[in-house]
Amino acid sequence: MRRITLKVMTLSVALLTFLATTTVASACWFGAYQPEEPKSLREE
């Protein structure tokens, strides 16, 4: 029973670490970070 629990915990940690890294690396893809466009690049 302890071996199964250890494998499940290891898999969970690996999956959550992967998801956290992916979310942080692609925050702008999710819309969480949208930087303001500099005035010099705007076409007004």
N, C-alpha and C positions, 0 to 999 in steps of 0.2 A: 504493500500500500504506500509506503514512504517513497519508493522509486517512482511510482506513477505521479504522486504529488510533486515530486522534484522536477519531473519532465514537464508537467503542466505549468508549473511556476516558471521554469526556464523559457518555455515557449511563449508564455504571456509577457515576460520581461522583454524578450527579443521583439515581439510584435509591437508592444507599446513604445519601445525605443525607436523602432522604424517609423511608426506613425508620428511620433513627436518630431523626429528629424525631418520627415517629409513635410509636415505642416509648417515648421519654422522656415524651411528652405523655400517653400512656395507660398508664403503668406499673401503675396500680391495676387497670386492666381485665384485664391479663394475670395478675394475682395476685402481682406482684412486690412491690407495696407495699400492705400492709393495715394502716392505722393502728389503734391501740387506741382503743376507744370511751371517752370520758370518763366518770368515775363519775357525774356529774350527769345524764347521758343514759341510763344503764342502768336497766332495769326489773328489779329483783331482788325 
